[in-house]
Each structure stands twice: as structure tokens, then as C-alpha cells.
Amino acid sequence: AVEVLAAPDIRERRAEGLAALQSARLLVLPGGSPQRLLFALTSTEAGQVILNLIASGGRVMGASAGAMVLGTSLLLPERNLSVVPGLGVVAVAVIPHWWPDRDQWVKPLTGKAPILGLAEEAGVIYHDGVVTAVGKAPTRLVDEARDLEVGQSWRVP
């Protein structure tokens, strides 16, 4: 049987939030504010719990801001597109809701980490240093100026 839990905010209900996160085998990080999510994960034990989950064979899925915080670098739209370190689960920077004219988002990240542009209905699976495009739309390998078509894989440098 599968049990689905909505973990309480660890900043408000620490013990309950930690217990829920530590019992997870699959954790879904939602969208929203990348700055707020990153702060919640790094100002509490939640970030380390996520790293421990992955190290023990668990899985983490991120949507939008949730995908952004998993990278080594992320852009904070709320802070004039400043670049800050992410959790470092995947050695890339993710730009969600990708479209080709997002130059203002690309420039601050250039040289920090390989940049993945994820359009609506696009996603990736990351395993052992390899990204595989999934969904209905391709993933943009921004630094290489090419698309990774659904089903294709790419080794993260």
C-alpha cells in the first residue's frame, strides 16, 4: 500500500515535519517561490533530509521552483535574478517555463553550471550523472544551443 502525506511546514511544526520527510521514499517539491522554498530547505534540517533520502535510494521530484532548488545554482527572480547555490543534487541549473527569449535568465547563470530549459510539459529524469528528457516537449540544453528530444539522454559534464 502507498501512503501519501502532506508534510507540515517544518518551520512551524518541526518534529512532525521532520518525521514526515524522514519517512518518505518519494518526495515531491512543489513550485512557487524559489527563494522561499530554498530558504525553507536550507534554514532547517529539511535540505539534509532530502540529501539523505537520495543517498538511501529514495527519489525526489521537483516542479518549477522545486526543480530549480535541486540544481547546483539557481536564479532568484524575486531578487533581481541573483544567482545563489542550490542543494546540488543535480549539477545543472534549471530554468522552468522555458521559452527561447529568456536571455535575461540565461546571462546570470552562464558559466555557473550547465543550464537546462524546461518548457511546459517537459521534464527530465536524472540518474548517475545522466539526464533523460521525458514528457511531451523537449528539454533545451541552453549552453549547447540544442534540444534534447523526449527519450534522448545527455551526460552532465
C-alpha positions as CSV (number, residue, x, y, z in Angstrom):
1,A,0.0,0.0,0.0
2,V,1.1,3.5,-0.8
3,E,0.6,6.2,1.8
4,V,0.6,9.9,0.6
5,L,1.4,12.5,3.2
6,A,1.4,16.3,3.0
7,A,4.3,17.2,5.3
8,P,3.6,20.1,7.7
9,D,5.8,23.1,7.3
10,I,9.0,22.2,9.1
11,R,9.5,25.8,10.2
12,E,6.2,25.8,12.1
13,R,5.9,22.2,13.2
14,R,9.5,20.9,13.3
15,A,9.1,17.5,14.8
16,E,6.0,16.5,12.7
17,G,7.6,17.9,9.5
18,L,10.9,16.1,10.1
19,A,9.1,12.8,10.8
20,A,7.1,13.1,7.6
21,L,10.1,13.9,5.5
22,Q,12.2,11.2,7.1
23,S,9.6,8.5,6.4
24,A,9.3,9.4,2.7
25,R,10.7,7.3,-0.1
26,L,9.4,9.7,-2.8
27,L,9.4,13.4,-2.1
28,V,7.7,16.0,-4.3
29,L,8.9,19.5,-4.1
30,P,6.3,21.9,-5.5
31,G,6.5,25.1,-7.5
32,G,6.1,28.6,-6.1
33,S,8.8,30.9,-4.9
34,P,12.3,29.6,-5.5
35,Q,13.7,31.9,-2.8
36,R,11.1,30.9,-0.2
37,L,11.5,27.1,-0.9
38,L,15.3,27.3,-0.8
39,F,15.2,29.2,2.5
40,A,12.8,26.7,4.0
41,L,15.1,23.8,3.0
42,T,18.4,25.4,3.9
43,S,17.4,27.1,7.2
44,T,16.1,23.8,8.6
45,E,17.2,20.2,8.5
46,A,14.9,19.6,5.5
47,G,17.7,20.1,3.0
48,Q,19.9,17.5,4.6
49,V,16.9,15.1,4.9
50,I,16.5,15.4,1.2
51,L,20.1,14.6,0.6
52,N,19.9,11.6,3.0
53,L,16.8,10.4,1.2
54,I,18.6,10.4,-2.2
55,A,21.7,8.7,-0.7
56,S,19.5,5.9,0.7
57,G,17.9,5.2,-2.7
58,G,14.8,7.4,-2.3
59,R,13.5,9.7,-5.1
60,V,12.9,13.4,-5.3
61,M,10.7,15.1,-7.9
62,G,10.7,18.9,-8.4
63,A,8.2,21.0,-10.2
64,S,9.2,24.6,-11.3
65,A,10.8,26.1,-8.1
66,G,11.1,22.6,-6.8
67,A,13.3,21.6,-9.8
68,M,15.3,24.8,-9.5
69,V,16.4,24.3,-5.9
70,L,17.7,20.8,-6.7
71,G,20.4,22.2,-9.0
72,T,23.9,23.5,-8.1
73,S,22.9,27.1,-8.9
74,L,19.6,28.8,-9.2
75,L,18.3,32.1,-10.2
76,L,16.1,34.0,-7.8
77,P,13.5,36.1,-9.8
78,E,12.5,37.8,-6.5
79,R,16.0,39.1,-6.0
80,N,16.7,40.8,-9.4
81,L,17.8,37.5,-10.9
82,S,20.6,37.0,-8.5
83,V,22.3,33.5,-8.6
84,V,22.7,31.5,-5.4
85,P,23.8,28.0,-4.6
86,G,21.1,25.3,-4.7
87,L,21.0,21.9,-2.9
88,G,23.4,20.5,-5.5
89,V,21.5,17.3,-6.1
90,V,22.0,17.7,-9.9
91,A,25.0,19.5,-11.3
92,V,22.9,21.8,-13.5
93,A,20.8,25.0,-13.3
94,V,17.2,24.7,-14.2
95,I,15.1,27.4,-15.9
96,P,11.5,26.3,-15.8
97,H,8.7,27.5,-18.1
98,W,11.4,27.8,-20.8
99,W,11.0,29.7,-24.0
100,P,13.8,30.8,-26.3
101,D,13.8,34.5,-25.4
102,R,14.7,34.1,-21.8
103,D,18.1,35.7,-22.2
104,Q,17.7,37.8,-19.1
105,W,17.5,34.5,-17.1
106,V,20.4,32.8,-19.0
107,K,23.1,35.5,-18.7
108,P,23.4,35.4,-14.9
109,L,23.7,31.6,-14.9
110,T,26.2,31.4,-17.8
111,G,29.4,29.6,-16.6
112,K,27.9,28.6,-13.2
113,A,26.5,25.2,-14.3
114,P,25.1,23.7,-17.4
115,I,21.6,25.2,-18.0
116,L,18.5,23.1,-18.7
117,G,15.5,24.9,-20.1
118,L,12.3,23.1,-19.2
119,A,9.3,24.1,-21.3
120,E,5.7,23.4,-20.2
121,E,5.1,19.7,-20.4
122,A,8.9,18.9,-20.4
123,G,10.8,17.2,-17.7
124,V,14.0,15.2,-17.0
125,I,15.0,12.2,-15.1
126,Y,18.4,12.4,-13.6
127,H,20.3,9.2,-12.7
128,D,24.0,8.6,-12.2
129,G,25.1,11.8,-14.0
130,V,22.7,11.3,-17.0
131,V,19.7,13.4,-17.8
132,T,16.9,11.8,-19.9
133,A,14.2,14.0,-21.4
134,V,10.6,13.0,-20.6
135,G,7.2,14.5,-21.1
136,K,5.6,15.9,-24.2
137,A,8.2,18.6,-25.1
138,P,11.9,18.6,-25.5
139,T,14.4,19.9,-22.9
140,R,16.7,22.7,-24.0
141,L,20.4,22.3,-23.5
142,V,20.9,26.0,-23.3
143,D,24.8,26.0,-23.3
144,E,24.8,23.7,-26.4
145,A,22.0,25.6,-28.1
146,R,20.1,22.4,-28.9
147,D,17.1,20.4,-27.8
148,L,17.2,17.1,-26.1
149,E,14.3,15.3,-27.6
150,V,12.0,13.2,-25.4
151,G,13.7,9.9,-24.8
152,Q,17.2,11.2,-25.5
153,S,19.8,11.2,-22.8
154,W,22.7,13.6,-22.1
155,R,25.6,13.1,-19.7
156,V,26.1,16.1,-17.4
157,P,29.6,17.4,-17.8
